[in-house]
Amino acid sequence: MIEIRELTLRYGDKTVLDRFSIDLPDRGITALSGPSGCGKTTLLRVLAGLAVPERGTVSGIDPKRTAFLFQEDRLLPWRTVGQHIADVLPRERRGEVPSWLTFAELEGEEGAYPAALSGGMARRLALARCAALGGDLLLLDEPFAGVDEERAGRMLERLRGLDVPVILTSHQGAVLERCDAVFRLDGPPLHTQC
C-alpha cells in the first residue's frame, strides 16, 4: 500500500494539495481520474520526488525507484526511435530494443526521427521508453493521449504483463474501464469525489 498523508503543496497563492490523504494500491494498474487542473499531475510529481510538499508524508515507495512519463513526450529530435529506447537501457540490455518497439507497436520505425512520427506514435514511443527504464513503480501522466482506443487497450495489457505497479492519470473511459482501481478526484485543492 502507498500511504499518502496530509500533503500540502502550493504554487504561489494557489493551493493544489491541502492536507490531502489517500491510500493507493501498490500492485496492478491504478487510475487517477478527474478534471484538468484538479491536481492529479502534482500528486504524481510528489510521488516521483519531483515536487516537494510543504508538509505531509508518502510511504510505501522509493521515489528514486520510479519511472515517470510526463504529459509532454519530451523526445529528442536528433535521436531515432530506436536510440530513444536504447538510451535508457544499460549496455547489457540493448538487445531488448526490438521487443520495446513491439511493445509500442512501432516495429519498422527504429530509424525514424520524432518529426516523422504522428502524435500517437510519439506518445507510444515515450511510453515505451518510460516502461523500458523500469523501476519499482511506473507513474504515467495521460499515457494514452492521442492513442486510439484499441491500441491503448493492447498497450495497457502489455503494461500489466510487466508485473510492475502502475499509477496513471486518464480522462479516457475505455482506459479507466481496464484499470484495476480507479480513484475519482476533483479540485483544486485535490480531493476524492464521494
N, C-alpha and C positions, 0 to 999 in steps of 0.2 A: 504494500500500500504506500502511495505517495501522499504524505500528510502536509497540507498547506495550512498554516495557522496565522491568522491576524495580520496578513500582508497589507501594508500601506505604502503606496507609491504615488507621487505627484510629478507632473511635468509643469513647472511654473505654478500657476494658480489652479490648474486642472487636476483634480483628484481622480486617478484611474482605478486604484485599488484602495479601499478604505476598510481596514480590519477584515479583509477577505479570507475566508477559511473554506476548505473543501478537501475531501479525500478522493484521490483518483486511483484507479486500478494500476498495478504495476505489471500487468500482463494483457495480452490481446491488443485490440485496436480501440482506442477511446477517442471520441469526437467531442470537441467543444463547439457548440453552435450558438449563434447569436448575431444581432445586427452589427454591421460595420461600425467600428469606433467604440464598441462597448468595453474593450479591454482584453480581449482574447489574446491578441498578439503580445501585449505587455506581459500577461501571465506566462506565455511560452518563453518569453525573453528572460523572465525571472528564473524559470525552471532551468534554463540553459546557462544561467550565470551571466547573461549579457546585460541585465538590468538589476540594480541592487536596490531592494526596497528600503524605505526609511525604518521600517520595523517589521517584525514577523519572522517566521521560520518556515523552511521547507526541509522535510526529512524523507528518507527513503530513496533518494537518488544522489548521484555524484555529478554535478554539472560538467565536470571535466570529462565524463564518460558519455556525454550525449552528442548526437549529431543534429544539426539544426538546418531546416530548409526555410529560407526566407521567402516572403511573398514575391520578391523580385528574383528572377532566375540567376542573376549575378554570374553570367557566363563571360568568359574572356574571349573577345573577338578574334584574337590571334592564335587560339588553341582549337584544335579539331575536336569533334565529338569524342573520338577515342582517347585523345590526350586529356580531356576533362575527366574521364574516368580513371585513367592511369595515374593522373596527378595525385589522387587521394589514396592510392593503393601502395603499400610497401612493395619494394622491388620483388620480393618473392611471391607476391600475389598478382603481378602484372598480367599473368596469363588468364586472369579472370575477366579481362575487358570484354571479350565476346559474350560471356554469359550476362554481364550487366547491360550490354546493348540489347540482348534478347529480353531481359527484364523490362527495359524501356520501350520495347518494340521499335528499336532503331537499327535493326540489322541492315547492313549495306550503307549506313551513313557514317561509318567510322572516320572517314577522311573529310567529311563536310565541316564547314565552319559555321558558327552560330547564325551569321547573316543569311545562310541558305536554308535555315530551318523555319518551319511555321511556328506560331506561338505555342501550339500544343506540343510540338516536337521538342521545343526548347524547354518547356516545363517538364516533360518526361525525362530529358537529359539531366536537368537539375535535380529531380527526384532520385534518379538512379545514382548520380554522383553522391548524394547525401546518404543513400542506403549503403553504397559501397564503402563509404567512410566508416560506417558502422558505429559501434559503441554499445552501451547498455540500454539506451533509450533513444528512439527517434522522435524528434519534435518537428512537426511538419505544418507550416503555415500555408493554408489553402493549396495543398499539393496538387489538386486536380483542376485548377483554374485553366480554362481553355482546352481541357482534355475531354473528348467525347465520353458519354456515359458508359458505353460498353467497354471501352479501353480502360477507363478508370476502374471499373469493376474487376477486370482481369489483373490490373496492377495492385489493387487492394489485396487480392488473393495471394499475389506474389509477396507482398509485404508481410502478410500473415505467415507465409511459409518461411520467412527469415527467423521466426521464433524469437523476435526482439520486441519488447513492448513499444507501442506507437501511441503518441498523443498528437492528434491533428485538429486543425480548425477547418470548418467547411460550412458553406451555405447550401450545398447541393443535396437535395433529398435522397437521390439514388446512392450517394456516398454514405450518408448518415444511416440509411437502412442496412448497410452491410457492416457497420461497426458493431463491436461487442457491447459498448456502453456509449450513451450519448448524454451529455450534460448541456442543458439549455440555459443560456446565460443572457443577461441584459446589463445595461449600464450606459454610461459611466455614472458613478463608480460601479465596477463589476459586481454582479450578484447573480445567484441562481434564481431561475424562474420557479414559481410554485407549480 
